Amino acid sequence: MVRQAFPELGTAHLPERRKMMQEWADYLDKLKAGAEIIQLPKSA
């Protein structure tokens, strides 16, 4: 029903959506591989 009402949503932003989904998949792959350790500065 949504596609019938808004046919332009199907491919209007496909390149942006593809990039966003790839970035999300890369993020999930990093989480699966193990946490990224960020060194925090020591406070005085």
Backbone torsions as a table, in degrees:
resi	resn	phi	psi	omega
1	MET	NA	-41.1	-179.3
2	VAL	-64.8	-40.8	179.1
3	ARG	-62.7	-35.9	178.9
4	GLN	-69.3	-36.7	-178.6
5	ALA	-78.1	-33.5	-176.2
6	PHE	-132.8	70.8	-176.4
7	PRO	-62.5	-25.4	-178.7
8	GLU	-69.0	-16.3	-179.8
9	LEU	-71.2	-21.2	-176.3
10	GLY	-60.7	-46.6	-175.4
11	THR	-129.6	5.5	-174.3
12	ALA	-58.3	-42.6	-175.5
13	HIS	-122.9	33.4	-174.9
14	LEU	-57.7	-45.9	179.4
15	PRO	-60.6	-40.9	179.2
16	GLU	-67.3	-41.1	179.3
17	ARG	-65.1	-39.8	179.6
18	ARG	-63.4	-43.8	178.7
19	LYS	-63.2	-44.1	-179.9
20	MET	-62.5	-43.9	-179.2
21	MET	-67.7	-34.2	177.3
22	GLN	-67.6	-41.2	177.3
23	GLU	-62.7	-39.6	178.4
24	TRP	-65.5	-42.5	178.8
25	ALA	-64.0	-40.4	177.4
26	ASP	-62.7	-41.3	178.1
27	TYR	-61.6	-45.7	179.5
28	LEU	-64.0	-36.8	176.8
29	ASP	-62.8	-39.6	177.5
30	LYS	-63.7	-42.0	178.7
31	LEU	-63.2	-40.4	-179.3
32	LYS	-66.2	-37.6	-177.8
33	ALA	-72.9	-27.1	-178.6
34	GLY	142.2	156.7	-176.1
35	ALA	-69.8	144.7	173.7
36	GLU	-85.6	124.4	-176.9
37	ILE	-91.7	126.6	179.4
38	ILE	-111.7	122.1	179.3
39	GLN	-78.5	127.9	177.4
40	LEU	-101.2	143.6	178.7
41	PRO	-67.4	145.4	178.0
42	LYS	-75.1	136.1	177.6
43	SER	-91.5	152.4	-176.7
44	ALA	-75.7	NA	NA
